[in-house]
Amino acid sequence: MKTKDVAEFMVKELAQNGILYQEGLVQKIQKLFGDEFVFANNHGTLSIDRKVLREFNKIKGENVLWDRDGCCWK
């Protein structure tokens, strides 16, 4: 699997659900694509790899925004 595959998966999930919560998504990515696409952040919780996020930001479209308070994309 490649970074682009994970980012495309995120776009599909967002299109299906209308909202994409980071918390549940990181576990899905780890399970479906492997540990190389997630990392433990400074707080010790799993986060989506920055390379995946950069690719996602390239392909997500202009209307998709990060909601910092909700920790989700809408």
C-alpha distances in whole Angstrom, upper triangle without the diagonal:
4,7,8,6,8,11,11,11,14,16,16,17,20,21,22,23,25,24,21,22,20,21,20,17,16,16,14,11,12,12,10,7,9,11,10,10,13,16,20,22,26,27,25,23,19,18,15,14,16,13,12,15,16,14,15,18,18,17,19,22,26,27,24,26,25,28,28,31,29,25,24,23,25
4,5,5,7,9,10,11,13,15,16,17,19,20,22,23,24,23,20,21,19,21,20,17,16,17,15,12,13,15,12,9,11,12,10,9,13,16,20,21,25,26,25,23,19,17,14,12,13,10,9,13,13,10,12,16,15,15,17,20,23,25,22,24,23,26,27,29,28,24,23,21,24
4,5,5,6,9,10,11,13,14,16,17,19,20,21,22,21,18,19,16,19,18,15,14,16,14,11,12,15,13,9,11,12,9,7,11,14,17,19,22,24,22,20,17,14,11,9,10,7,5,9,9,7,9,12,12,12,14,17,20,22,19,20,19,23,23,26,24,21,20,18,21
4,5,5,6,8,10,10,12,14,15,16,18,20,20,20,17,19,17,20,19,16,15,18,16,12,15,17,14,11,14,15,13,11,14,17,21,22,25,26,25,23,19,17,13,12,12,9,7,10,10,6,8,11,10,9,12,15,18,20,17,19,19,22,23,26,25,22,20,18,20
4,5,5,6,9,10,11,12,14,15,17,18,19,19,16,18,17,19,18,14,14,16,13,10,13,14,11,9,12,14,13,11,14,17,21,22,26,27,25,23,19,17,13,13,14,12,9,12,13,9,10,13,13,11,13,16,20,21,18,20,20,23,24,27,25,22,20,18,20
4,5,5,6,9,10,11,12,14,15,16,18,17,14,15,13,15,14,11,11,12,10,7,10,12,9,7,10,12,11,8,11,14,18,19,23,23,22,19,16,13,10,10,12,10,7,9,11,9,8,12,13,11,12,16,19,20,17,18,18,20,21,24,22,18,16,15,18
4,5,5,6,9,10,11,12,14,15,16,15,12,14,13,16,15,11,12,14,12,10,13,15,12,11,14,15,13,10,12,16,19,19,23,24,23,20,17,14,10,10,11,9,6,7,9,6,5,8,9,8,8,12,15,16,13,15,15,18,19,22,20,17,15,13,15
4,5,5,6,9,10,11,12,14,15,15,13,16,15,18,17,13,14,16,14,11,15,16,13,12,15,17,16,13,16,19,22,23,26,27,26,23,20,17,14,14,15,13,10,11,12,9,7,10,10,8,8,12,15,16,14,16,17,20,21,24,22,19,16,14,16
4,5,5,6,9,10,11,12,14,13,11,13,13,15,14,10,12,13,10,9,12,13,10,10,13,16,15,12,14,18,21,22,26,26,25,21,18,16,13,14,15,14,10,12,14,11,9,13,13,11,11,14,17,18,15,17,17,19,21,23,20,18,15,14,15
4,5,5,6,9,10,11,11,10,8,10,10,13,12,8,10,12,10,9,13,14,12,12,15,16,16,12,13,17,19,20,23,23,23,19,16,14,11,13,14,13,9,9,12,10,7,10,12,10,9,12,15,15,12,13,13,15,17,19,17,14,12,10,12
4,5,5,6,9,10,10,10,9,12,13,16,15,12,14,16,14,13,16,17,15,15,18,20,19,16,17,20,23,23,26,26,26,23,20,17,14,15,16,15,11,11,13,10,7,10,11,8,6,9,12,12,10,12,13,16,18,20,18,16,13,10,11
4,5,5,6,9,10,11,10,13,14,17,15,12,15,16,13,13,17,17,14,15,18,20,20,17,19,22,25,25,29,28,28,24,21,19,16,18,19,18,14,14,16,14,11,13,14,11,10,12,15,15,12,15,16,18,21,23,20,18,15,12,13
4,5,5,6,8,8,7,10,11,14,11,9,12,14,11,11,15,15,13,14,17,19,20,16,17,20,23,23,27,26,25,22,19,17,15,17,18,18,14,14,17,15,12,14,16,13,11,14,17,15,13,15,15,16,19,20,17,15,12,11,11
4,5,5,5,5,5,9,11,14,12,10,14,16,13,14,17,18,16,17,20,21,22,18,18,21,23,23,26,26,26,22,20,17,15,18,18,18,15,14,16,15,11,13,15,12,9,11,13,12,9,11,12,13,16,18,15,14,10,8,8
4,6,6,8,9,13,15,17,16,14,17,19,16,16,20,20,18,19,22,24,24,21,22,25,27,27,30,30,29,26,23,21,19,21,21,21,17,17,18,16,13,14,16,12,10,11,14,12,10,13,15,16,19,21,18,17,13,11,10
4,6,8,9,13,15,17,15,13,17,18,15,16,20,19,17,19,22,24,25,22,22,25,27,28,31,30,30,26,23,22,20,22,23,23,19,19,21,19,16,18,19,16,13,15,17,15,13,16,17,18,21,22,18,18,14,13,12
4,5,7,10,13,15,13,12,16,17,14,16,19,19,18,20,23,24,25,22,22,25,26,26,29,28,28,24,22,20,19,22,23,23,19,18,21,20,16,18,20,17,14,16,17,15,13,14,15,15,18,19,15,15,12,11,9
4,7,10,13,16,14,14,17,19,17,18,21,22,21,22,25,26,26,23,23,25,27,26,29,28,28,25,23,21,19,22,22,23,20,18,20,19,15,16,18,16,12,13,14,12,10,11,13,13,16,17,14,14,10,9,6
4,7,10,12,12,11,14,16,15,16,19,20,19,21,23,24,24,20,20,22,23,23,25,24,25,21,19,17,16,19,20,21,18,16,18,18,14,15,18,16,12,14,15,12,9,10,10,10,13,13,10,10,7,6,5
4,6,9,9,7,11,13,12,12,16,17,16,17,19,20,20,17,16,19,20,19,22,21,21,18,16,14,13,16,17,18,14,13,16,16,12,13,16,15,12,14,15,14,10,10,9,10,12,13,10,9,5,5,7
4,6,6,6,9,11,11,12,15,16,16,17,19,19,20,16,15,17,17,17,20,18,18,15,13,12,11,15,16,18,15,13,17,17,14,15,18,18,15,17,18,16,13,12,10,9,11,11,8,6,4,7,9
4,6,5,6,9,10,10,12,14,15,15,16,16,17,13,11,13,14,13,16,15,15,11,10,8,8,12,13,15,12,11,15,15,13,14,17,17,15,18,19,18,14,13,10,10,10,12,9,6,6,8,11
4,6,6,7,9,11,12,13,15,16,16,15,17,14,12,13,13,13,15,14,13,9,8,8,9,13,15,18,15,14,18,19,16,18,21,21,18,21,22,21,17,16,13,13,12,13,10,8,8,11,14
4,6,6,7,9,10,11,13,14,15,15,17,14,12,14,15,16,19,17,16,12,10,10,11,14,17,19,16,15,19,19,17,19,22,21,18,22,23,22,18,18,15,15,15,16,12,10,10,12,15
4,5,5,6,9,10,10,12,13,13,15,11,10,13,14,15,19,18,16,13,10,9,8,12,14,15,12,12,16,16,13,16,18,17,15,19,21,20,16,16,14,15,15,16,13,11,10,11,14
4,5,5,6,9,10,10,10,10,12,9,7,9,11,12,16,15,13,10,7,6,6,9,12,14,11,11,15,15,14,16,19,18,17,21,22,22,18,18,15,16,16,17,15,12,12,13,16
4,5,5,6,9,10,10,10,12,10,9,11,12,14,17,16,14,11,8,9,9,12,15,17,14,15,19,18,17,20,22,21,20,24,26,25,21,21,19,19,19,20,17,15,14,16,19
4,5,5,6,8,9,11,13,11,10,13,15,17,21,20,18,14,11,11,10,13,16,17,14,15,18,17,16,19,21,20,18,22,24,24,20,21,19,20,20,21,18,16,15,16,18
4,5,5,5,7,8,10,7,7,11,14,16,19,19,17,14,11,10,8,10,13,13,10,12,15,14,13,16,18,17,17,20,23,23,19,20,18,20,20,22,19,16,15,16,18
4,6,6,5,5,8,7,6,9,12,14,18,18,15,13,9,10,9,10,14,14,12,14,17,17,16,19,21,21,20,24,26,26,23,23,21,22,22,23,21,18,18,19,22
4,6,6,8,11,10,10,13,15,18,21,21,18,15,12,13,12,14,18,18,15,17,20,19,18,22,24,22,22,26,28,28,25,25,23,24,25,26,23,20,19,20,23
4,6,9,11,10,11,15,17,20,24,23,21,18,15,15,13,14,17,17,14,16,19,18,17,20,22,20,20,24,27,27,23,24,23,25,25,27,24,21,20,20,22
4,7,8,7,9,13,16,19,22,23,20,18,14,14,11,12,15,14,11,14,17,15,15,19,20,19,19,23,26,26,23,24,23,25,25,27,24,21,20,20,23
4,6,6,8,11,13,17,20,21,18,16,12,13,11,11,15,14,12,15,18,17,17,20,22,21,22,25,28,29,25,26,24,26,26,27,25,22,21,22,25
4,5,5,7,10,13,17,17,15,13,10,11,10,9,13,13,12,15,17,17,18,21,22,22,23,26,29,29,26,26,23,25,24,26,24,21,21,22,25
4,6,8,11,14,17,19,16,15,12,11,10,8,11,10,10,13,15,15,16,19,20,20,21,25,27,28,25,25,23,25,24,27,25,22,21,22,25
4,7,11,13,16,18,16,14,10,9,6,5,8,8,7,10,12,12,12,15,17,17,18,21,24,25,21,21,19,22,21,24,22,18,18,18,22
4,7,9,13,14,12,10,6,5,5,5,8,10,9,10,13,14,14,16,19,19,19,23,24,25,22,21,18,20,19,21,20,16,16,17,21
4,6,10,11,9,8,5,5,7,6,9,11,11,12,15,16,16,18,21,22,22,25,27,27,24,22,20,21,19,21,20,17,18,19,23
4,7,8,5,5,4,6,9,9,12,14,15,15,18,19,19,21,23,25,24,27,29,29,25,24,20,21,19,20,20,16,18,20,24
4,5,5,6,6,6,9,10,11,14,15,14,17,19,19,20,23,24,23,26,27,27,24,22,18,19,16,18,18,15,17,19,23
4,5,8,9,10,13,13,14,17,18,17,19,22,22,22,25,27,26,29,29,30,26,24,20,21,17,19,19,17,19,22,25
4,6,9,10,14,15,16,19,20,19,21,24,23,24,27,28,27,30,30,30,26,24,20,20,17,17,18,15,18,21,25
4,7,9,13,14,16,19,19,19,21,24,23,24,27,28,27,30,31,31,27,25,22,22,19,20,19,17,19,22,26
4,6,10,12,14,18,17,16,20,21,20,22,25,26,24,28,28,28,24,23,19,19,17,17,16,14,16,19,22
4,7,9,12,15,14,14,17,18,18,19,22,23,22,25,26,26,23,21,18,18,17,18,17,13,15,17,21
4,6,9,12,10,10,13,15,14,16,19,19,18,22,23,23,19,18,15,16,14,16,15,11,13,14,18
4,6,8,7,7,10,11,11,13,15,16,15,19,20,21,17,16,14,16,15,17,16,12,12,13,17
4,5,5,7,9,10,11,13,15,16,16,19,21,22,19,18,16,18,17,20,19,15,15,16,19
4,5,5,6,9,10,10,12,14,15,18,19,21,18,17,15,17,16,19,19,15,15,15,19
4,5,5,6,9,10,11,13,14,17,19,21,18,18,17,20,19,23,22,18,18,17,20
4,5,5,6,9,10,11,12,15,17,19,16,16,15,18,18,21,20,16,15,14,17
4,5,5,6,9,10,10,13,15,16,13,13,11,14,15,18,17,14,13,11,15
4,5,5,6,9,10,13,14,16,14,14,13,16,17,20,20,16,15,14,17
4,5,5,7,9,11,14,16,14,15,15,18,19,22,21,18,16,14,17
4,5,5,6,9,11,13,10,12,12,15,16,20,18,15,13,11,13
4,6,5,8,9,11,9,9,10,14,15,19,18,15,13,11,13
4,6,7,9,12,11,12,14,17,19,22,21,19,17,14,15
4,6,9,11,10,12,14,18,20,23,21,19,16,13,14
4,7,8,6,9,11,14,17,20,18,16,13,10,10
4,6,6,9,12,15,18,21,19,18,15,11,11
4,6,8,11,14,17,20,19,18,15,12,11
4,6,10,12,16,18,17,17,14,10,8
4,7,10,13,15,14,13,10,6,5
4,6,9,12,11,11,8,5,5
4,6,9,9,7,6,4,7
4,6,5,6,5,6,7
4,6,5,7,9,11
4,6,8,11,12
4,5,8,10
4,7,10
4,7
4
